[in-house]
Amino acid sequence: MQIAATLSGDLLAVSAPVPGPRHDMHAWRRSHFPEAFAGREDIGDLGYVGSGMLTARRKPPGQERPAGDQVYNQSIGRLRAAVERAITHLKYWKILATRYRGPLTRFPLAAKTVTALPFYKKGW
């Protein structure tokens, strides 16, 4: 599942789950998010390098990280903290925090129900 949140930590959107263990970029491409958030400054973790999102800079192999990259990465991390909080609030629901053991055909409905609750709480 892909999660979009505001910089204040409010949930904006949640995509449908992608079956199987998949990389973040695969889930991103399969979701409606690239079109929905086109033209906006998106921020992602290192799993989204090459997507056009703002991401942290990787340490060059066999070298020290430049001082400018450290400051940049801290800035990105501070902005991403709000999204991480939104994800944490979703994981309060055990069904999203642990391995799902029910029929896989029912997981998308369970995930959709749980992720709809924060929107209901906000009155959206």
Buried (B, 14 or more C-beta within 10 A) or exposed (E): BBBBBEEEBBBBBBBBBBEEEEEBBEBBBBBEBBEEBEEEEBBBBEBBBEBEBBBBBEEEEEEEEEEEBBEBBEEBEEEBEBBBBBBEBBEEBEBBEEEBEEEEEEBEEBBEEBBEBBBEEEEE
